[in-house]
């Protein structure tokens, strides 16, 4: 390990593994104003992202003591983004759990790996698989701008309002009763509305953000007029 450990503020995040997934997580957390520790065994990867944080470490031999020394035990969450090495992925996850990190999220490349990670107490994520599902749902739902899964069978979709909605009130559409979906936000050309008035009247160019099952969202998309 090189890089002198500094005192990290409680509530920070640690990202272990700075490939494409880990780098994206670290960059997004920092962009959102969070304090982040970044760790990788590759000096070039750490050097490339050094601008993100004062807490950037190269650890050649990852063990629990090394993680403790850089303040991982004070973090609110750990993201284990080690992809190709199954043993390193699982051990890093276990070390973070042993250090009592409240939330440990680990990248899994297979269902079997994810099962192991969840058995020891982590939350498994499948970035490549989820990205593939997201793309497929965008392609199959023609009016969908963006689409992603939340948990289980619950999805969120960003959809351009159809012509049939224009000039009508939200409450008159009865989307929950008819389709089992709910609108959680409306984007207009000038603003995003999060506290939605049932009396809201849709205009051309509005975009709705809906939540529901994949099946219900797909049925809704198929039923509305283009």
C-alpha positions in Angstrom: 0.0 0.0 0.0 1.2 3.5 -0.7 -0.5 6.8 0.2 -0.5 8.0 3.8 -3.8 7.2 5.4 -5.8 10.3 6.3 -8.7 10.6 8.7 -11.9 10.0 6.7 -15.2 11.6 7.7 -17.8 9.2 8.9 -20.5 8.6 6.3 -18.1 8.4 3.4 -18.0 5.7 0.8 -15.3 3.3 -0.3 -15.0 2.0 -3.8 -12.7 -1.0 -4.1 -11.8 -1.8 -7.7 -11.5 0.9 -10.3 -12.5 -0.7 -13.5 -15.3 0.8 -15.6 -18.0 0.0 -13.0 -16.0 1.1 -10.0 -14.8 4.3 -11.7 -18.3 5.2 -12.7 -19.5 4.7 -9.2 -16.7 6.8 -7.7 -17.1 9.6 -10.2 -20.9 9.8 -9.7 -20.6 9.8 -5.9 -18.1 12.6 -6.0 -20.3 14.5 -8.4 -23.2 14.1 -6.0 -21.1 15.7 -3.2 -20.1 12.6 -1.3 -16.7 11.9 0.2 -15.1 8.8 -1.3 -12.1 6.5 -0.6 -10.9 4.8 -3.8 -8.8 1.6 -3.8 -7.1 -0.5 -6.5 -3.9 -2.5 -6.8 -3.1 -0.8 -10.2 -1.2 2.4 -9.6 -2.3 3.8 -13.0 -6.0 3.4 -12.2 -5.6 5.1 -8.9 -3.5 7.9 -10.5 -6.1 8.5 -13.1 -8.8 9.1 -10.5 -6.7 10.8 -7.9 -8.3 14.1 -8.8 -11.6 12.9 -7.2 -10.4 12.6 -3.6 -7.6 12.9 -1.1 -8.3 9.3 -0.1 -6.8 7.4 -3.1 -4.8 4.3 -2.3 -2.9 1.6 -4.1 -3.1 -1.7 -2.1 -1.1 -4.5 -3.6 -2.1 -7.1 -1.0 -5.7 -6.5 0.0 -6.4 -7.6 3.6 -8.6 -6.5 6.4 -5.8 -4.6 8.3 -5.0 -2.5 5.2 -8.7 -1.6 4.8 -9.0 -0.7 8.5 -5.9 1.5 8.3 -7.4 3.7 5.5 -10.7 4.2 7.4 -13.0 1.7 5.7 -14.6 0.9 9.1 -15.9 4.5 9.3 -17.6 4.4 5.9 -21.4 4.3 5.4 -21.1 1.9 2.5 -18.6 -0.1 0.6 -18.8 -0.9 -3.1 -16.8 -3.9 -4.1 -16.2 -3.5 -7.8 -13.6 -6.2 -8.3 -14.8 -8.1 -11.4 -12.5 -10.8 -12.7 -11.0 -12.3 -9.5 -13.7 -14.2 -7.6 -11.6 -14.8 -4.5 -10.5 -11.2 -4.2 -14.1 -10.0 -4.7 -15.4 -12.3 -1.9 -12.5 -11.6 0.5 -12.8 -7.8 0.1 -16.6 -8.1 0.7 -16.0 -10.2 3.8 -13.3 -7.8 5.1 -15.8 -4.8 4.8 -18.5 -6.8 6.6 -16.0 -7.7 9.4 -15.3 -4.0 9.7 -19.0 -3.4 10.3 -19.6 -1.3 7.3 -23.4 -0.8 7.4 -24.0 -1.4 3.7 -21.8 -3.6 1.4 -22.6 -3.8 -2.3 -20.6 -6.2 -4.4 -20.4 -6.7 -8.1 -21.3 -10.2 -9.3 -20.5 -11.7 -12.7 -22.9 -14.6 -12.2 -25.9 -15.8 -10.2 -23.7 -18.2 -8.4 -21.3 -15.5 -7.4 -24.1 -13.3 -6.4 -25.6 -16.0 -4.2 -22.3 -16.4 -2.4 -22.0 -12.7 -1.8 -25.6 -12.5 -0.5 -25.0 -15.5 1.8 -22.2 -13.7 3.6 -24.3 -10.6 4.0 -23.7 -8.3 1.0 -26.0 -6.9 -1.6 -25.1 -8.3 -5.0 -25.4 -6.2 -8.2 -25.1 -7.4 -11.8 -24.0 -4.3 -13.9 -23.6 -6.0 -17.3 -26.8 -8.0 -16.9 -28.8 -5.0 -15.7 -27.5 -2.8 -18.5 -28.5 -5.5 -21.1 -32.1 -5.6 -19.6 -32.3 -1.8 -19.6 -31.3 -1.6 -23.3 -33.7 -4.4 -24.2 -36.6 -2.7 -22.4 -35.8 0.6 -24.1 -35.8 -1.1 -27.5 -39.0 -3.0 -27.0 -40.9 0.0 -25.5 -41.0 2.4 -28.4 -42.0 5.5 -26.4 -39.5 4.9 -23.6 -36.6 7.3 -23.2 -34.9 5.6 -20.4 -35.7 2.5 -18.3 -34.1 0.8 -15.3 -35.0 -1.8 -12.6 -35.3 -0.9 -9.0 -35.7 -4.1 -7.2 -37.3 -7.4 -8.0 -39.9 -6.9 -10.6 -40.3 -3.1 -10.0 -39.1 -0.8 -12.8 -39.0 2.9 -13.5 -39.5 4.2 -17.0 -39.2 7.7 -18.5 -41.9 8.0 -21.2 -43.0 10.8 -23.6 -46.7 11.5 -23.1 -48.9 10.4 -25.9 -51.1 12.8 -27.9 -54.1 11.3 -26.1 -52.9 12.7 -22.8 -52.5 16.3 -24.0 -55.2 18.6 -22.5 -56.4 16.0 -20.0 -56.0 16.0 -16.2 -53.9 13.3 -14.6 -56.7 12.2 -12.3 -59.0 11.5 -15.3 -56.5 9.0 -16.8 -56.8 6.5 -13.9 -53.4 5.0 -14.6 -53.1 3.1 -11.4 -56.6 1.6 -11.7 -56.2 0.7 -15.4 -52.6 -0.2 -15.7 -51.2 -0.7 -12.2 -48.6 2.1 -12.6 -48.0 5.4 -10.9 -46.5 8.7 -12.0 -43.7 9.8 -9.7 -42.6 12.9 -11.6 -43.4 15.0 -14.6 -40.8 16.7 -16.7 -41.9 19.7 -18.7 -39.6 21.7 -21.1 -38.9 24.1 -18.2 -39.0 22.1 -14.9 -39.4 18.8 -13.1 -42.5 18.4 -11.0 -42.1 16.0 -8.1 -45.2 16.9 -6.0 -47.8 16.1 -8.5 -51.3 17.7 -8.4 -54.0 15.3 -9.6 -55.5 18.3 -11.4 -52.3 18.7 -13.6 -53.2 19.1 -17.3 -50.7 17.5 -19.7 -49.1 19.5 -22.5 -47.3 18.4 -25.6 -43.7 17.7 -24.9 -44.3 16.5 -21.3 -42.4 13.4 -20.1 -43.7 11.2 -17.4 -41.7 9.1 -15.0 -43.7 6.0 -14.0 -43.1 3.2 -11.6 -44.6 -0.3 -11.8 -43.8 -3.8 -12.9 -42.1 -4.4 -16.2 -45.2 -6.2 -17.4 -47.6 -3.3 -16.5 -45.3 -0.7 -18.0 -45.1 -2.7 -21.2 -48.8 -3.1 -21.4 -49.3 0.6 -20.8 -46.8 1.5 -23.5 -48.5 -0.8 -26.0 -52.0 0.5 -25.2 -51.4 4.2 -25.6 -51.6 6.1 -28.9 -48.4 7.2 -30.5 
